[in-house]
Amino acid sequence: NVNYGSAATKEVAKKFTIDKTAPKITVTISGVEFRDTFYSDNLAFTVAIEEHNYAAERYTPVFVVKKPVTKEIIGYSIPTPHETHENDMHTYTYDFTEEYIYELQSVAVIDMAGNDAKDETLHIASLDRTDPKIEILYSAADKEGASIASNNPLDRVATNAATFRPEIIISDAFLDTSTTDYYSITLRGNYNGYISNDSGYGIRYNVNSSADSSNNLYVSTITYNNFEAEEDIDDIYVLTVTAQDQAGRITEKSVMFSLNRFGSTFMVDNSTHMLLNNYYTNEPQNVKLIQINAAEIEDGRISMERDSVSTDLVLDSDYTETKTYPGNVSSGSGTATNWYECVYDINKDNFNQDGMYSITVYTADSAENSISSALSQRTINLFKDNKPENSTLVEDDGSLDAPVNFLVDTVNPTTSISGLENDQYFTGSHQIVFYANDDVKIKDVYLYASTDADANIKNLTHEAKAEGEAAKEGKIYDIKATGGSGIQYITLVAHDMAGNEYVSEAMRVQVTTNPIQWFLHNTIAIMIAATLLVAALVVIIILIKRKRDKGLE
């Protein structure tokens, strides 16, 4: 028998998900970005997928890697990504370290429900971790055209060759040579100043760019024409080249060279550079002149002139001479040179009297050139933007008329004030004129006013100032009435161009409209009042005495 009544049927509930939403894909590129798609470091592609029913095995990114110059696709092993999976967010981060062009051409995702998504936007980034390379070379030949140097490194080179051509080579895997923005060139002559392609000296350069496919580099060759063998072209030059690639990486290189077809060229050391630029000084210092030549320096004589009186200086007594030969370390710069160099160190004791000094060096070289540091009265330009290292020069650019000139002044300037015939004025404002003068050249004068007799002017702000000729001609200042006693202390501080300072004695003056304060601080008024009071007392005493005498009668 079958007992149907005891039988029980149990059904199991089945769960299922309805998903009609496609995954959402977001691609970001991060790193040190300079412009557009160019990165200089820390390049990373991050793929973020938002999907609840995510299936990791159905995620497909397509990367393509290319060489930078030829754009050739290479077989590159894409690095294993860093993955994160939190709730509905799934991220894959790919870090790249090698210098290539990286393209994420597509990302495909299919979720568990079969919904698919595809990002076919081209995401591209170029990684450049190398600074541009700069080479500065030169070629030279003699009068007959025989080569003396061919693409030799140009740095601290002196030459008397008949022809001389510098050449600059800039190379980088990510160099945009379609414009001129990727490089800048500065050529500065110690005598000739800044020289551009349009400067008029006939010194010009041409640019030729090409792609070096075998080395995956873009190359720019910048070639100067011949520096003609003319006396005006002889100079000490500083050539500075700056290059910037598309990732923003910058390289700068400077070299120094000297052309000596007509004899020596001259420059000065850092401290002398500042002295000559300022021209005025109140502290005599050693003067260093550096002579450079491609030929050996044979003879030297130094002439010093003070206030038109000329004197020949004595070697080892008034100055010392230090010679450096090619390949040795220069005593002037501390760097190995490829030229002949002589440093003249003139003792500051030669300048211990006030006056205007001129220094001239007369020399000859083994090529039988005779020349002086005056160099036919050419000028040595002083440039604050290309000043020697560690210089604290802050004055404007200028030029130094050869020979070397400067002025020693140790005498303080003087000051004066007109309009303070008295020290007390019963008015709301009193006008004065203050002046400063100097035997050489005045720089400025400042007026300070304080109600405190013991005030330190270093802690005060000046009330008025005058500079240069205006200080000599006088500056008007109105002393205003103040509260209280109205007493003020006026001090003048003057400076001359050599740095000498004069601080005047504080002048006491009262400007007030308060009659009581004016009276209390007016000595003459007090004396008159006291005299009148005493006279009145005497009169009163006499009258009282007379009255008493009459009463006794």
C-alpha positions as CSV (number, residue, x, y, z in Angstrom):
1,N,0.0,0.0,0.0
2,V,1.1,3.4,-0.7
3,N,0.5,6.1,1.9
4,Y,0.0,9.2,-0.2
5,G,-1.1,11.2,2.7
6,S,2.3,11.1,4.4
7,A,4.2,12.2,1.3
8,A,5.6,15.8,1.3
9,T,7.0,17.7,-1.7
10,K,9.9,20.3,-1.0
11,E,10.8,22.9,-3.7
12,V,14.2,24.8,-3.7
13,A,14.1,28.6,-4.5
14,K,16.6,29.6,-7.2
15,K,18.3,33.1,-7.1
16,F,19.3,35.0,-10.3
17,T,20.4,38.5,-11.3
18,I,19.1,40.7,-14.1
19,D,21.9,42.9,-15.3
20,K,21.4,45.1,-18.4
21,T,24.0,47.7,-17.5
22,A,27.3,47.8,-19.4
23,P,30.6,48.3,-17.4
24,K,31.9,51.8,-17.2
25,I,35.5,52.3,-18.3
26,T,37.7,55.3,-17.3
27,V,41.4,55.7,-18.4
28,T,43.8,58.2,-16.8
29,I,47.4,58.9,-17.4
30,S,49.6,60.3,-14.6
31,G,53.2,61.3,-14.0
32,V,55.4,64.4,-14.3
33,E,53.7,66.0,-17.4
34,F,55.2,69.0,-19.1
35,R,52.9,69.5,-22.0
36,D,50.3,67.5,-23.9
37,T,51.4,63.9,-23.8
38,F,55.0,64.2,-22.8
39,Y,56.1,63.0,-19.4
40,S,59.6,63.3,-17.8
41,D,59.1,60.7,-15.0
42,N,56.7,58.5,-13.0
43,L,54.5,57.5,-16.1
44,A,51.5,55.4,-15.2
45,F,48.3,54.3,-17.1
46,T,45.3,53.6,-14.8
47,V,42.3,51.7,-16.1
48,A,39.2,52.0,-13.8
49,I,36.2,49.8,-14.3
50,E,32.9,50.3,-12.5
51,E,30.9,47.0,-12.6
52,H,29.0,45.0,-10.0
53,N,29.1,41.7,-11.8
54,Y,32.7,41.9,-12.8
55,A,34.7,39.1,-14.5
56,A,38.5,39.7,-14.4
57,E,39.1,37.2,-17.1
58,R,37.0,39.2,-19.5
59,Y,39.1,42.4,-19.2
60,T,41.3,43.0,-22.3
61,P,43.6,46.0,-22.7
62,V,45.6,46.5,-25.9
63,F,48.9,48.4,-25.6
64,V,51.3,49.3,-28.4
65,V,54.8,50.5,-27.7
66,K,56.8,52.5,-30.3
67,K,60.3,53.9,-30.6
68,P,60.4,57.7,-30.3
69,V,62.0,58.8,-33.6
70,T,61.1,56.1,-36.1
71,K,57.7,55.4,-34.5
72,E,58.5,51.7,-35.1
73,I,56.4,49.3,-33.0
74,I,58.5,47.0,-30.8
75,G,57.7,43.8,-29.0
76,Y,57.6,45.2,-25.4
77,S,56.5,43.2,-22.4
78,I,53.7,45.2,-20.7
79,P,54.4,45.2,-16.9
80,T,52.1,43.4,-14.6
81,P,49.6,45.9,-13.3
82,H,48.8,46.8,-9.7
83,E,45.2,45.7,-9.1
84,T,42.6,46.9,-6.6
85,H,39.1,45.5,-6.3
86,E,36.8,47.2,-3.9
87,N,33.0,46.8,-4.1
88,D,32.1,47.7,-7.7
89,M,35.4,49.4,-8.5
90,H,38.2,47.6,-10.2
91,T,41.5,49.3,-11.1
92,Y,44.6,48.3,-13.0
93,T,47.7,50.6,-12.9
94,Y,50.6,50.1,-15.3
95,D,53.9,51.7,-14.4
96,F,56.3,52.4,-17.3
97,T,60.0,53.3,-16.8
98,E,61.6,53.0,-20.3
99,E,61.8,55.8,-22.8
100,Y,59.2,55.0,-25.4
101,I,55.9,56.2,-26.8
102,Y,53.1,54.2,-25.1
103,E,49.6,53.8,-26.7
104,L,46.6,52.3,-25.0
105,Q,44.6,51.7,-28.2
106,S,41.6,50.0,-26.6
107,V,40.1,48.5,-23.5
108,A,37.4,45.8,-23.7
109,V,35.3,44.5,-20.7
110,I,32.5,41.9,-20.7
111,D,30.6,41.4,-17.4
112,M,29.1,38.1,-16.1
113,A,25.8,38.9,-17.7
114,G,27.4,39.3,-21.1
115,N,27.2,43.1,-21.2
116,D,30.2,44.5,-23.0
117,A,32.0,47.8,-23.1
118,K,34.8,49.1,-25.2
119,D,36.9,52.2,-24.9
120,E,38.6,52.8,-28.3
121,T,39.9,56.3,-27.6
122,L,43.6,56.4,-28.3
123,H,45.4,57.2,-25.0
124,I,49.0,58.1,-25.7
125,A,52.0,59.2,-23.6
126,S,55.7,59.6,-24.3
127,L,58.2,59.0,-21.5
128,D,61.5,61.0,-21.6
129,R,63.8,60.6,-18.6
130,T,67.0,61.9,-20.3
131,D,68.1,65.5,-20.6
132,P,69.1,66.8,-24.0
133,K,72.7,66.4,-24.8
134,I,74.8,69.5,-25.9
135,E,78.2,69.3,-27.4
136,I,80.2,72.5,-28.2
137,L,83.1,71.9,-30.6
138,Y,85.3,73.9,-32.9
139,S,87.4,73.7,-36.0
140,A,90.4,75.9,-36.8
141,A,93.0,76.2,-39.6
142,D,96.1,78.3,-40.3
143,K,96.6,80.9,-43.1
144,E,97.3,78.2,-45.6
145,G,94.2,76.3,-44.7
146,A,95.9,73.4,-43.0
147,S,93.7,72.0,-40.2
148,I,94.7,72.8,-36.6
149,A,91.6,71.4,-34.9
150,S,88.6,69.5,-36.3
151,N,85.6,69.1,-34.0
152,N,87.6,69.4,-30.9
153,P,85.9,70.2,-27.6
154,L,85.7,74.0,-27.1
155,D,86.3,74.9,-23.5
156,R,88.9,77.3,-22.2
157,V,90.6,77.3,-25.5
158,A,92.7,80.2,-26.9
159,T,93.7,80.3,-30.5
160,N,95.5,82.6,-33.0
161,A,94.4,80.5,-35.9
162,A,93.4,82.3,-39.1
163,T,90.0,80.6,-39.3
164,F,87.9,79.6,-36.3
165,R,84.4,78.0,-36.4
166,P,82.4,76.9,-33.3
167,E,79.8,74.1,-33.7
168,I,77.0,73.1,-31.4
169,I,75.3,69.7,-31.5
170,I,72.0,69.2,-29.7
171,S,70.5,65.7,-29.6
172,D,67.5,64.1,-27.8
173,A,64.9,61.5,-28.5
174,F,62.1,63.9,-28.0
175,L,63.3,67.1,-29.6
176,D,60.9,69.2,-31.7
177,T,63.1,70.6,-34.4
178,S,60.2,71.9,-36.4
179,T,60.4,75.2,-34.4
180,T,63.3,77.2,-32.9
181,D,61.8,77.0,-29.4
182,Y,63.9,74.1,-28.3
183,Y,67.2,76.0,-28.1
184,S,68.7,79.4,-27.2
185,I,72.2,80.6,-27.8
186,T,74.0,83.5,-26.1
187,L,77.4,84.6,-27.3
188,R,79.0,87.3,-25.1
189,G,82.3,89.0,-25.7
190,N,84.3,90.5,-22.9
191,Y,84.8,93.6,-25.2
192,N,82.1,93.2,-27.8
193,G,79.2,92.5,-25.5
194,Y,76.2,90.4,-26.6
195,I,76.5,89.2,-30.2
196,S,73.5,88.0,-32.2
197,N,73.1,86.9,-35.8
198,D,72.2,90.6,-36.5
199,S,74.8,92.2,-34.4
200,G,76.9,93.5,-37.3
201,Y,80.1,91.7,-36.4
202,G,79.7,89.2,-39.2
203,I,79.4,86.4,-36.7
204,R,76.4,84.3,-37.6
205,Y,75.2,80.7,-37.3
206,N,73.1,78.3,-39.3
207,V,70.9,75.4,-38.0
208,N,70.6,72.0,-39.7
209,S,68.3,69.4,-38.2
210,S,68.0,65.7,-39.0
211,A,66.7,62.4,-37.5
212,D,69.3,59.8,-36.5
213,S,67.1,56.6,-36.9
214,S,69.9,54.2,-35.9
215,N,70.2,55.9,-32.5
216,N,66.6,57.1,-32.2
217,L,67.7,60.7,-31.8
218,Y,66.8,64.0,-33.3
219,V,70.0,66.0,-34.0
220,S,70.4,69.7,-34.5
221,T,73.8,71.0,-35.7
222,I,74.3,74.7,-35.3
223,T,77.4,75.9,-37.1
224,Y,79.0,79.3,-36.9
225,N,80.7,80.9,-39.8
226,N,84.4,81.9,-39.5
227,F,85.3,84.4,-36.8
228,E,87.3,86.7,-39.1
229,A,90.9,87.6,-38.2
230,E,90.2,91.2,-37.4
231,E,91.3,93.1,-34.3
232,D,87.7,93.9,-33.3
233,I,86.9,90.2,-33.3
234,D,89.8,89.3,-30.9
235,D,88.0,88.8,-27.6
236,I,87.3,86.5,-24.7
237,Y,83.9,84.9,-25.4
238,V,81.4,83.0,-23.3
239,L,79.1,80.8,-25.4
240,T,76.0,79.6,-23.5
241,V,73.6,77.1,-25.1
242,T,70.3,76.0,-23.6
243,A,68.2,73.1,-25.0
244,Q,64.7,71.9,-23.9
245,D,63.0,68.7,-25.1
246,Q,59.3,68.1,-25.4
247,A,59.1,66.7,-21.9
248,G,60.4,69.9,-20.5
249,R,63.9,68.6,-19.6
250,I,66.5,71.4,-19.9
251,T,70.2,71.3,-20.4
252,E,72.5,74.3,-20.3
253,K,76.2,74.4,-21.1
254,S,78.6,77.3,-21.2
255,V,82.1,77.4,-22.6
256,M,84.8,80.1,-22.6
257,F,87.3,80.7,-25.4
258,S,89.7,83.4,-26.5
259,L,90.7,84.7,-29.9
260,N,94.3,86.1,-29.9
261,R,95.2,86.8,-33.5
262,F,96.5,90.3,-32.5
263,G,97.8,89.5,-29.0
264,S,96.5,89.0,-25.5
265,T,93.0,89.5,-24.2
266,F,92.1,90.5,-20.7
267,M,89.5,89.9,-18.0
268,V,89.2,90.5,-14.3
269,D,88.4,88.3,-11.3
270,N,85.1,88.4,-9.3
271,S,86.1,91.0,-6.7
272,T,87.7,93.3,-9.2
273,H,84.6,92.9,-11.4
274,M,82.5,94.3,-8.6
275,L,85.0,97.1,-7.9
276,L,85.1,98.2,-11.5
277,N,81.3,98.0,-11.9
278,N,80.7,100.2,-8.8
279,Y,83.7,102.4,-9.8
280,Y,83.6,104.2,-6.4
281,T,85.0,102.5,-3.2
282,N,86.0,103.5,0.3
283,E,87.9,100.3,0.9
284,P,91.0,99.7,-1.2
285,Q,91.4,96.1,-2.3
286,N,93.7,94.0,-4.4
287,V,93.1,94.2,-8.2
288,K,93.4,91.1,-10.3
289,L,93.8,91.2,-14.0
290,I,93.8,88.0,-16.0
291,Q,95.7,87.9,-19.3
292,I,95.0,85.2,-21.9
293,N,96.8,84.2,-25.0
294,A,97.2,81.3,-27.4
295,A,101.0,82.0,-27.5
296,E,103.3,82.1,-24.5
297,I,103.2,85.4,-22.6
298,E,106.8,86.8,-22.5
299,D,107.0,90.3,-21.1
300,G,104.8,92.3,-18.7
301,R,104.8,95.8,-17.2
302,I,102.1,97.5,-15.1
303,S,101.6,101.2,-15.1
304,M,99.4,102.9,-12.4
305,E,98.1,106.4,-12.7
306,R,96.6,108.3,-9.8
307,D,95.1,111.7,-10.5
308,S,97.1,112.0,-13.7
309,V,100.4,111.1,-12.0
310,S,101.9,107.9,-13.6
311,T,104.0,105.3,-11.8
312,D,105.5,102.0,-12.9
313,L,104.7,99.2,-10.4
314,V,107.5,96.9,-9.2
315,L,107.1,93.1,-9.6
316,D,107.1,91.1,-6.3
317,S,106.8,94.4,-4.4
318,D,103.7,96.2,-5.7
319,Y,102.2,93.1,-7.5
320,T,102.7,89.4,-8.1
321,E,102.6,87.5,-11.4
322,T,101.3,83.9,-11.7
323,K,101.6,82.1,-15.0
324,T,99.7,79.1,-16.1
325,Y,100.5,76.9,-19.1
326,P,98.0,74.9,-21.3
327,G,96.8,71.8,-19.5
328,N,97.4,73.2,-16.0
329,V,94.9,74.5,-13.5
330,S,94.4,78.2,-13.8
331,S,95.1,80.3,-10.6
332,G,92.5,82.7,-11.9
333,S,89.6,80.3,-12.3
334,G,90.7,77.1,-10.6
335,T,89.9,75.2,-13.8
336,A,92.2,73.4,-16.2
337,T,92.8,75.5,-19.3
338,N,94.0,75.1,-22.9
339,W,95.7,78.5,-23.0
340,Y,98.5,80.6,-21.7
341,E,97.4,82.7,-18.7
342,C,99.0,85.3,-16.5
343,V,97.3,86.6,-13.4
344,Y,98.5,90.0,-12.1
345,D,97.6,90.5,-8.5
346,I,98.1,94.2,-7.6
347,N,98.5,94.9,-3.8
348,K,95.8,97.1,-2.3
349,D,98.5,99.2,-0.5
350,N,99.1,100.9,-3.9
351,F,95.6,102.5,-3.5
352,N,95.8,103.7,0.1
353,Q,95.4,107.4,-0.9
354,D,92.2,108.9,-2.1
355,G,92.1,109.6,-5.8
356,M,91.2,108.3,-9.3
357,Y,93.2,105.3,-10.4
358,S,94.0,103.8,-13.8
359,I,95.8,100.5,-14.3
360,T,97.3,99.4,-17.6
361,V,99.2,96.2,-18.4
362,Y,101.7,96.3,-21.3
363,T,102.7,92.8,-22.6
364,A,104.2,90.9,-25.5
365,D,103.8,87.2,-26.6
366,S,106.0,84.7,-28.4
367,A,104.1,85.4,-31.6
368,E,105.6,88.9,-31.4
369,N,102.4,90.7,-30.7
370,S,102.6,93.6,-28.3
371,I,99.5,95.0,-26.7
372,S,98.2,96.7,-23.6
373,S,95.2,95.9,-21.5
374,A,93.7,99.1,-22.9
375,L,93.5,97.1,-26.2
376,S,93.3,100.2,-28.4
377,Q,90.9,101.8,-26.0
378,R,88.2,99.1,-26.4
379,T,85.9,98.6,-23.5
380,I,85.5,95.6,-21.1
381,N,81.7,95.0,-20.6
382,L,80.5,94.1,-17.2
383,F,77.4,91.9,-17.2
384,K,75.5,91.2,-14.0
385,D,73.6,88.3,-15.6
386,N,76.8,86.5,-16.6
387,K,79.0,87.7,-13.6
388,P,81.6,85.4,-12.1
389,E,80.3,82.7,-9.7
390,N,79.4,83.8,-6.2
391,S,79.3,87.5,-7.2
392,T,77.0,89.7,-5.1
393,L,76.9,92.4,-7.8
394,V,73.6,94.2,-7.7
395,E,74.3,97.3,-9.8
396,D,73.1,97.8,-13.4
397,D,75.0,96.5,-16.3
398,G,77.7,98.9,-17.5
399,S,80.9,99.1,-19.4
400,L,84.4,99.8,-18.2
401,D,86.4,102.2,-20.4
402,A,89.9,100.7,-20.7
403,P,92.3,100.9,-19.1
404,V,91.1,99.7,-15.7
405,N,89.6,102.7,-13.8
406,F,88.3,103.2,-10.3
407,L,88.1,105.8,-7.6
408,V,89.0,105.6,-3.9
409,D,87.1,108.0,-1.6
410,T,87.3,107.7,2.2
411,V,85.9,111.1,3.1
412,N,82.4,111.4,4.5
413,P,79.8,113.6,2.9
414,T,78.4,116.7,4.7
415,T,74.8,117.8,5.4
416,S,73.1,121.1,6.2
417,I,69.6,122.5,6.9
418,S,68.3,126.0,6.1
419,G,65.2,127.4,7.8
420,L,66.1,126.4,11.4
421,E,67.4,129.8,12.6
422,N,65.4,129.2,15.8
423,D,64.5,126.0,17.6
424,Q,60.9,127.0,18.4
425,Y,58.0,127.9,16.1
426,F,54.5,128.8,17.1
427,T,52.8,127.5,14.0
428,G,51.1,124.4,12.6
429,S,53.8,123.7,10.0
430,H,57.4,125.0,9.5
431,Q,59.2,124.6,6.2
432,I,62.9,123.7,6.0
433,V,65.3,122.7,3.2
434,F,67.9,120.0,3.8
435,Y,71.1,119.4,1.7
436,A,73.9,116.9,1.3
437,N,77.2,117.3,-0.5
438,D,80.4,115.4,-1.2
439,D,83.8,116.2,-2.6
440,V,83.4,113.4,-5.2
441,K,79.8,112.4,-5.7
442,I,76.8,112.4,-3.4
443,K,74.4,109.4,-3.5
444,D,71.5,110.3,-1.2
445,V,70.4,111.9,2.0
446,Y,67.6,110.8,4.4
447,L,65.7,112.9,6.9
448,Y,64.5,111.3,10.1
449,A,62.1,112.9,12.7
450,S,61.4,111.6,16.1
451,T,59.8,112.9,19.3
452,D,62.3,110.8,21.3
453,A,65.6,112.3,21.8
454,D,67.2,108.9,22.3
455,A,65.6,107.2,19.3
456,N,67.8,105.0,17.2
457,I,67.4,106.0,13.6
458,K,68.0,102.4,12.5
459,N,64.6,101.7,14.0
460,L,62.9,104.6,12.3
461,T,61.4,105.2,8.8
462,H,62.7,108.2,7.0
463,E,60.3,111.1,6.5
464,A,62.0,112.4,3.3
465,K,64.9,111.7,1.1
466,A,66.8,113.2,-1.9
467,E,69.2,111.5,-4.3
468,G,72.0,112.6,-6.5
469,E,71.8,116.2,-7.7
470,A,68.5,116.7,-5.9
471,A,70.4,116.2,-2.6
472,K,72.9,118.9,-3.6
473,E,70.2,121.3,-4.7
474,G,68.1,120.8,-1.5
475,K,64.9,119.1,-0.6
476,I,61.9,120.9,1.0
477,Y,60.4,119.3,4.1
478,D,57.5,120.6,6.2
479,I,57.8,119.9,10.0
480,K,54.3,119.4,11.1
481,A,53.0,120.3,14.6
482,T,52.6,117.2,16.8
483,G,50.7,116.6,20.0
484,G,52.2,117.0,23.4
485,S,55.1,119.4,23.7
486,G,55.5,119.6,19.9
487,I,59.3,119.0,20.3
488,Q,60.9,116.9,17.5
489,Y,64.5,115.8,16.8
490,I,65.7,116.1,13.2
491,T,68.6,113.9,12.0
492,L,70.1,113.7,8.5
493,V,71.9,110.6,7.2
494,A,74.0,111.0,3.9
495,H,75.8,108.6,1.8
496,D,78.3,109.1,-1.1
497,M,78.9,106.8,-4.0
498,A,81.8,105.2,-2.3
499,G,79.7,104.0,0.6
500,N,80.8,106.6,3.2
501,E,78.1,107.6,5.6
502,Y,77.6,110.7,7.7
503,V,75.0,111.0,10.5
504,S,74.3,114.5,11.7
505,E,73.7,115.5,15.3
506,A,70.0,115.5,16.2
507,M,68.5,119.0,16.0
508,R,65.9,119.9,18.5
509,V,62.9,121.9,17.2
510,Q,59.5,122.7,18.6
511,V,56.6,123.3,16.2
512,T,53.2,123.7,18.0
513,T,50.0,125.7,18.1
514,N,49.5,125.1,21.8
515,P,50.4,128.4,23.6
516,I,50.9,126.8,27.0
517,Q,53.4,124.2,25.5
518,W,55.1,127.0,23.5
519,F,55.4,129.1,26.7
520,L,56.6,126.2,28.8
521,H,59.5,125.4,26.4
522,N,60.3,129.1,25.5
523,T,63.3,130.0,27.6
524,I,63.2,133.7,26.8
525,A,59.5,134.0,27.5
526,I,60.0,132.2,30.8
527,M,62.9,134.6,31.8
528,I,60.8,137.6,30.8
529,A,57.8,136.3,32.8
530,A,60.0,135.5,35.8
531,T,61.5,139.0,35.6
532,L,58.1,140.7,35.5
533,L,56.9,138.5,38.4
534,V,59.9,139.5,40.5
535,A,59.3,143.2,39.6
536,A,55.7,142.9,40.5
537,L,56.6,141.3,43.9
538,V,59.0,144.1,44.6
539,V,56.4,146.7,43.8
540,I,53.9,144.9,46.0
541,I,56.4,144.7,48.9
542,I,57.2,148.4,48.6
543,L,53.6,149.4,48.6
544,I,52.9,147.2,51.7
545,K,55.9,148.7,53.5
546,R,54.7,152.3,52.7
547,K,51.2,151.5,53.9
548,R,52.6,150.2,57.2
549,D,54.8,153.2,57.6
550,K,51.9,155.6,57.3
551,G,49.9,153.6,59.9
552,L,52.7,154.0,62.4
553,E,52.5,157.8,62.1
